[in-house]
Each structure stands twice: as structure tokens, then as C-alpha cells.
Amino acid sequence: MANDPKGENVDNEKPALTLPGVVEKIVKPIVPSEPEKAQIAIQGADDLYREIRVENTLENAAGEKVRLKPGAEVDVTIEAPAESVEKKPT
């Protein structure tokens, strides 16, 4: 089993990339039954693909529903199972 410097098991961890982002705006739904969306600008992404929109519903540690505010700094994490990635050629 592989270990990180803290002695924790890292064999079961998914390869991941985390990028900083900022909530640019909150998009109200056209249809009232649809959820509002948070538009997030991801730093480090290509210009044409910088913004994503996700449902603006999160859950805090107490299990309460919360939402993002414009200007909020967020982290966007991309994870993949180990079998879905391959080593980059050198």
C-alpha cells in the first residue's frame, strides 16, 4: 500500500485537480419550478470554457440547505476513478 507523508493510505484516492473559481452571478430560472444556477468563472481554464453553471444548492455541515452568493470564492474539483486515467507520456 502506498502512503503519503502523513502516513495515510492513498491507494484508494481518485486522481484529482482542484482549481479556484469565483461566483460571477446567480441566474434566476425562466421556469419557476427550475432551480437557480450559480455561474462560476474557473481560473486556469481556457477562455471559451471558463464559466460553468451549476445548481445553486449546497448543504452545510449541519445538513441545512444553503446557496452561494455573487463574489464567493470557491474551489472546483475534478475527480476520476483510477481506471479512467493513464500516465502522460514523457
C-alpha positions, 0 to 999 in steps of 0.5 A: 500500500502506498502512503503519503507523508502523513502516513495515510493510505492513498491507494484508494484516492481518485486522481484529482485537480482542484482549481479556484473559481469565483461566483460571477452571478446567480441566474434566476430560472425562466421556469419557476419550478427550475432551480437557480444556477450559480455561474462560476468563472474557473481560473486556469481554464481556457477562455471559451470554457471558463464559466460553468453553471451549476445548481445553486444548492449546497448543504452545510455541515449541519445538513441545512440547505444553503446557496452561494452568493455573487463574489464567493470564492470557491474551489472546483474539483475534478475527480476520476476513478483510477481506471479512467486515467493513464500516465502522460507520456514523457 
